[in-house]
Amino acid sequence: WLKLIQAGRQPALSARASSQSSLGGFGGMSSKAAAAAQPQVQCEVHKDAVVCSDAKVLGVGGIKIGEGTVVHPACLIHAKVGPIVIGAFNILEEQVEITNTSTEPLVIGDHNTFEVGSKVLGGGSRIGNANIFECRSQLGGGVVVADGCTVGACAKVPDGESLPDETVLVGPPGLRHHEPGAKEAHVQAVKKLVDVLRDTLPRCHHLRKTTKA
């Protein structure tokens, strides 16, 4: 090495160092190549939606978030297999989890409220309009919820079950009754809250950029 330096020549790299250099490091892949190898999240966010950047939006199934919908920090929306379609003017509070592990789309309508810690799990579920899912409530796979329903705190809707319009489910133990006029009352309440959140959340949190599919 000393003779080479004195002769003004560059010492040759060892075979191992040369191999690492050409591969971009010890991992055998450059950071750019590693990032490119990761599956990209296909997520379309409406320009008037409010989605906090701290919310986790994951999966290759495809996610669509509609007009006026508000997604708080610490939410998880995970399209593991099939797509998740979220309509307009919905509210997803902190720690809400919506996961689709089925090839069937998981579809959520308009004017729904998902309170803190509520979960929609499994896949293929269909949720209508103007429903309220109270704190830590849980929906299983393939559940169908019509319009104007209320799923009470900690209540669970088992896989494949259906709730007709304006049903109130209180649980456990899962008692039910009908609440006439609940749909319209829920719509009016969520509209007012969406207006407040669209004004206040951007002041405190960074937002996910609007994207198109």
DAMO-V555571 format. One record per residue. N is the residue number from 1. RES is the residue in three letters. PSI is psi in whole degrees, 0 to 359 (NA if undefined). Layout:
n=N res=RES psi=PSI
n=N res=RES psi=PSI
//
This chain:
n=1 res=TRP psi=317
n=2 res=LEU psi=318
n=3 res=LYS psi=321
n=4 res=LEU psi=318
n=5 res=ILE psi=317
n=6 res=GLN psi=328
n=7 res=ALA psi=358
n=8 res=GLY psi=21
n=9 res=ARG psi=150
n=10 res=GLN psi=127
n=11 res=PRO psi=143
n=12 res=ALA psi=143
n=13 res=LEU psi=150
n=14 res=SER psi=160
n=15 res=ALA psi=322
n=16 res=ARG psi=314
n=17 res=ALA psi=321
n=18 res=SER psi=319
n=19 res=SER psi=318
n=20 res=GLN psi=320
n=21 res=SER psi=316
n=22 res=SER psi=333
n=23 res=LEU psi=355
n=24 res=GLY psi=26
n=25 res=GLY psi=180
n=26 res=PHE psi=334
n=27 res=GLY psi=350
n=28 res=GLY psi=9
n=29 res=MET psi=136
n=30 res=SER psi=161
n=31 res=SER psi=324
n=32 res=LYS psi=318
n=33 res=ALA psi=322
n=34 res=ALA psi=319
n=35 res=ALA psi=321
n=36 res=ALA psi=330
n=37 res=ALA psi=340
n=38 res=GLN psi=138
n=39 res=PRO psi=136
n=40 res=GLN psi=142
n=41 res=VAL psi=124
n=42 res=GLN psi=99
n=43 res=CYS psi=126
n=44 res=GLU psi=119
n=45 res=VAL psi=124
n=46 res=HIS psi=147
n=47 res=LYS psi=337
n=48 res=ASP psi=8
n=49 res=ALA psi=156
n=50 res=VAL psi=103
n=51 res=VAL psi=112
n=52 res=CYS psi=140
n=53 res=SER psi=341
n=54 res=ASP psi=350
n=55 res=ALA psi=143
n=56 res=LYS psi=116
n=57 res=VAL psi=108
n=58 res=LEU psi=165
n=59 res=GLY psi=159
n=60 res=VAL psi=358
n=61 res=GLY psi=338
n=62 res=GLY psi=132
n=63 res=ILE psi=135
n=64 res=LYS psi=128
n=65 res=ILE psi=121
n=66 res=GLY psi=180
n=67 res=GLU psi=133
n=68 res=GLY psi=358
n=69 res=THR psi=141
n=70 res=VAL psi=124
n=71 res=VAL psi=114
n=72 res=HIS psi=167
n=73 res=PRO psi=157
n=74 res=ALA psi=11
n=75 res=CYS psi=157
n=76 res=LEU psi=120
n=77 res=ILE psi=110
n=78 res=HIS psi=105
n=79 res=ALA psi=78
n=80 res=LYS psi=321
n=81 res=VAL psi=287
n=82 res=GLY psi=174
n=83 res=PRO psi=159
n=84 res=ILE psi=124
n=85 res=VAL psi=117
n=86 res=ILE psi=124
n=87 res=GLY psi=211
n=88 res=ALA psi=147
n=89 res=PHE psi=42
n=90 res=ASN psi=157
n=91 res=ILE psi=123
n=92 res=LEU psi=109
n=93 res=GLU psi=181
n=94 res=GLU psi=142
n=95 res=GLN psi=17
n=96 res=VAL psi=141
n=97 res=GLU psi=122
n=98 res=ILE psi=114
n=99 res=THR psi=135
n=100 res=ASN psi=111
n=101 res=THR psi=10
n=102 res=SER psi=159
n=103 res=THR psi=341
n=104 res=GLU psi=143
n=105 res=PRO psi=144
n=106 res=LEU psi=114
n=107 res=VAL psi=129
n=108 res=ILE psi=130
n=109 res=GLY psi=223
n=110 res=ASP psi=156
n=111 res=HIS psi=36
n=112 res=ASN psi=148
n=113 res=THR psi=123
n=114 res=PHE psi=108
n=115 res=GLU psi=173
n=116 res=VAL psi=127
n=117 res=GLY psi=4
n=118 res=SER psi=152
n=119 res=LYS psi=141
n=120 res=VAL psi=110
n=121 res=LEU psi=170
n=122 res=GLY psi=240
n=123 res=GLY psi=166
n=124 res=GLY psi=11
n=125 res=SER psi=153
n=126 res=ARG psi=122
n=127 res=ILE psi=128
n=128 res=GLY psi=226
n=129 res=ASN psi=150
n=130 res=ALA psi=44
n=131 res=ASN psi=154
n=132 res=ILE psi=126
n=133 res=PHE psi=105
n=134 res=GLU psi=174
n=135 res=CYS psi=129
n=136 res=ARG psi=20
n=137 res=SER psi=162
n=138 res=GLN psi=134
n=139 res=LEU psi=132
n=140 res=GLY psi=185
n=141 res=GLY psi=145
n=142 res=GLY psi=15
n=143 res=VAL psi=143
n=144 res=VAL psi=119
n=145 res=VAL psi=125
n=146 res=ALA psi=229
n=147 res=ASP psi=146
n=148 res=GLY psi=23
n=149 res=CYS psi=160
n=150 res=THR psi=122
n=151 res=VAL psi=114
n=152 res=GLY psi=169
n=153 res=ALA psi=129
n=154 res=CYS psi=6
n=155 res=ALA psi=149
n=156 res=LYS psi=134
n=157 res=VAL psi=115
n=158 res=PRO psi=163
n=159 res=ASP psi=135
n=160 res=GLY psi=2
n=161 res=GLU psi=157
n=162 res=SER psi=143
n=163 res=LEU psi=121
n=164 res=PRO psi=174
n=165 res=ASP psi=138
n=166 res=GLU psi=39
n=167 res=THR psi=139
n=168 res=VAL psi=122
n=169 res=LEU psi=120
n=170 res=VAL psi=127
n=171 res=GLY psi=170
n=172 res=PRO psi=154
n=173 res=PRO psi=15
n=174 res=GLY psi=32
n=175 res=LEU psi=149
n=176 res=ARG psi=149
n=177 res=HIS psi=168
n=178 res=HIS psi=139
n=179 res=GLU psi=90
n=180 res=PRO psi=139
n=181 res=GLY psi=3
n=182 res=ALA psi=325
n=183 res=LYS psi=309
n=184 res=GLU psi=322
n=185 res=ALA psi=319
n=186 res=HIS psi=320
n=187 res=VAL psi=312
n=188 res=GLN psi=321
n=189 res=ALA psi=317
n=190 res=VAL psi=328
n=191 res=LYS psi=315
n=192 res=LYS psi=318
n=193 res=LEU psi=322
n=194 res=VAL psi=317
n=195 res=ASP psi=319
n=196 res=VAL psi=314
n=197 res=LEU psi=324
n=198 res=ARG psi=337
n=199 res=ASP psi=322
n=200 res=THR psi=320
n=201 res=LEU psi=317
n=202 res=PRO psi=342
n=203 res=ARG psi=335
n=204 res=CYS psi=343
n=205 res=HIS psi=149
n=206 res=HIS psi=148
n=207 res=LEU psi=150
n=208 res=ARG psi=137
n=209 res=LYS psi=149
n=210 res=THR psi=134
n=211 res=THR psi=160
n=212 res=LYS psi=146
n=213 res=ALA psi=NA
//
